[in-house]
Amino acid sequence: MPGPGKRSDEPPASPPPGARAAAMWRRYLHFWGPRAEADVDEELAFHVAMRTRDQVARGLGEAEARDAVLRRLGDLDGVRAACIAG
């Protein structure tokens, strides 16, 4: 029987976007320790570099491509903090 305020035909609540990835990072950080902060930084830098390279290949200048990638990826400081917060 569903809990108070729940209907039996309601689907279960979905976790917030990124919750699964954040949980995986927390497990990783717990296991690997302080090196993980550098790993997160390297991983984010890798994604920025690869996407920037793709944009340059499509004809944007290096600075314009990097700016476009950073806008598209959003709050990288927030992502970094969420990954490390575990």
TAVEN-V327743 format. One line per field, one symbol per residue. ss: DSSP state (H for helix, E for strand, L for the rest). phi: phi as a letter, one per 30 degrees, with the letter a starting at -180 (. if undefined). burial: + if it has 9 or more other C-alpha atoms within 8 Angstrom, else -. Layout:
ss=???
phi=???
burial=???
This chain:
ss=LLLLLLLLLLLLLLLLLLHHHHHHHHHHHHHHLLHHHHHHHHHHHHHHHHHHHHHHHLLLLHHHHHHHHHHHHLLHHHHHHHHHLL
phi=.ddeiccdcdddddddeidddddddddddddcidddedddeddddeddddddedddddjddedddddddddddidddddedddddf
burial=---------------------++-+++++------++--++--+---++-+++-++---+----++--++-----+---+-+++-+
